[in-house]
Amino acid sequence: MSFFTTFFHWFSGLFWTKTAEFSVVGLQASGKTSFVNVIGSGQWSEDVVPTVAFNFRKLRKGNVTFKIWDVAGQPKFRSMWERYCHGVDAIVFVVDSTDQEKFETARFELQSLLSQPTLQGVPLLVLGNKNDLDGHASVQDLIRELELNKITGRPVSCYSCSMKSQHNLDIVMQWLADRSH
């Protein structure tokens, strides 16, 4: 980029910034914290410590400031999901697309979360993580298994991704930026 283009982007960002706040939820070990780390730093790491309760991260991409709640997925923390999803611009539900034995639990927890009156109309983005591994579920499989086609009253999108290879993360970030205000 030229100096003038860089300066223009910097200058316009001072006046025309947007904010997108979203919560990242899902069962334990689905890749929630890896997702947050990769979009924040661009680096994937195998050394991720399980989240206890929640983590908060703020980052800027272009003219959008992202406020991200990364909420723990262990059973004892799932009752907190609604609290961290209330008032956000979108809910990101991360699923380990290789662990099909947990799809029923994931569907139950997702449906329970979305049934909360305070979350009515909040857009939902489902990320089928770990698509770089053999035996991962396709987007169509995730839509069927999580019954995403039965969800009404809110925008719903589903993408297959990989934090390790950063596959589809640009599309995901654009989807989230489009929900900014």
PEQUIQUI-V860407 format. One record per residue. N is the residue number from 1. SS is DSSP state (@ for helix, = for strand, . for the rest). PSI is psi in whole degrees, -180 to 180 (999 if undefined). OMEGA is omega in radians with two decimals (NA if undefined). Layout:
n->[N,N]
ss->[SS,SS]
psi->[PSI,PSI]
omega->[OMEGA,OMEGA]
//
This chain:
n->[1,2,3,4,5,6,7,8,9,10,11,12,13,14,15,16,17,18,19,20,21,22,23,24,25,26,27,28,29,30,31,32,33,34,35,36,37,38,39,40,41,42,43,44,45,46,47,48,49,50,51,52,53,54,55,56,57,58,59,60,61,62,63,64,65,66,67,68,69,70,71,72,73,74,75,76,77,78,79,80,81,82,83,84,85,86,87,88,89,90,91,92,93,94,95,96,97,98,99,100,101,102,103,104,105,106,107,108,109,110,111,112,113,114,115,116,117,118,119,120,121,122,123,124,125,126,127,128,129,130,131,132,133,134,135,136,137,138,139,140,141,142,143,144,145,146,147,148,149,150,151,152,153,154,155,156,157,158,159,160,161,162,163,164,165,166,167,168,169,170,171,172,173,174,175,176,177,178,179,180,181]
ss->[.,.,@,@,@,@,@,@,@,@,@,@,@,@,@,.,.,=,=,=,=,=,=,=,=,.,.,.,.,.,.,@,@,@,@,@,@,@,@,@,@,.,.,.,.,.,.,.,.,.,.,.,.,=,=,=,=,=,=,=,=,.,.,=,=,=,=,=,=,=,=,.,.,.,@,@,@,@,@,@,@,@,@,@,@,.,.,.,.,=,=,=,=,=,=,=,.,.,.,@,@,@,@,@,@,@,@,@,@,@,@,@,@,@,.,.,@,@,@,.,.,.,=,=,=,=,=,=,=,.,.,.,.,.,.,.,.,.,@,@,@,@,@,@,@,.,.,@,@,@,.,.,.,.,.,=,=,=,=,=,.,=,.,.,.,.,=,.,@,@,@,@,@,@,@,@,@,.,.,.,.]
psi->[147,165,-43,-38,-46,-45,-44,-45,-43,-48,-46,-30,-24,-29,-24,47,152,161,136,121,129,158,140,116,168,170,160,146,23,-20,20,-53,-36,-41,-50,-43,-43,-43,-25,-42,-15,4,138,143,143,-19,73,126,134,139,136,120,-90,162,148,137,142,129,159,132,112,-128,19,128,124,128,119,125,117,105,136,149,-1,150,-39,-15,-9,-28,-17,-15,-46,-42,-40,-12,-17,127,3,166,-21,154,129,117,114,133,135,104,-5,-13,71,-18,-21,2,-39,-43,-42,-44,-46,-47,-39,-47,-39,-44,-48,-17,-8,127,-32,-14,10,128,-7,126,147,131,119,127,115,96,162,35,0,-6,148,144,12,150,144,171,-42,-40,-43,-43,-44,-51,-35,-1,44,-28,-12,-5,126,166,12,151,137,129,153,129,149,134,174,123,-34,-46,-4,28,127,5,-29,-42,-42,-45,-36,-41,-44,-41,-35,-16,-1,163,999]
omega->[3.10,3.11,-3.09,3.09,3.11,3.13,3.13,3.12,3.12,-3.09,-3.14,3.09,3.10,-3.04,-3.03,3.11,3.09,3.11,3.04,3.12,3.12,3.10,3.12,-3.13,-3.14,-3.13,3.13,3.09,3.11,3.12,-3.12,-3.11,3.07,3.09,-3.13,3.14,-3.10,3.14,3.12,-3.03,-3.06,-3.09,3.06,3.11,3.06,-3.06,3.12,3.12,3.11,3.14,3.02,-3.09,-3.13,2.96,3.07,-3.14,3.09,3.12,-3.11,3.07,-3.09,-3.14,3.13,3.01,3.13,3.01,-2.95,3.01,3.10,-3.00,-3.09,-3.09,3.11,-3.07,-3.07,-3.14,-3.04,3.12,3.12,-3.04,-3.08,-3.12,-3.10,3.11,-3.13,3.08,3.13,3.12,3.13,3.01,3.06,3.14,-3.08,-3.13,2.99,-3.04,3.09,-3.07,-3.04,3.08,-3.13,-3.11,-3.14,3.10,3.12,3.12,-3.14,-3.11,3.11,3.14,3.10,3.14,-3.07,3.12,-3.14,-3.11,-3.11,-3.10,-3.12,3.07,-3.13,3.14,-3.11,3.03,3.09,3.11,3.02,-3.03,3.04,3.13,3.06,-3.11,3.11,3.06,3.13,3.12,3.08,3.07,3.13,3.09,-3.14,3.11,3.14,-3.04,3.14,3.13,-3.11,3.13,3.11,-3.12,-3.12,3.05,3.13,3.00,3.12,3.05,3.14,3.11,2.99,-3.07,3.05,3.09,-3.09,-3.12,-3.12,3.11,3.09,-3.08,3.06,3.12,3.13,-3.14,3.08,3.11,-3.14,3.13,3.13,3.11,-3.08,3.13,NA]
//
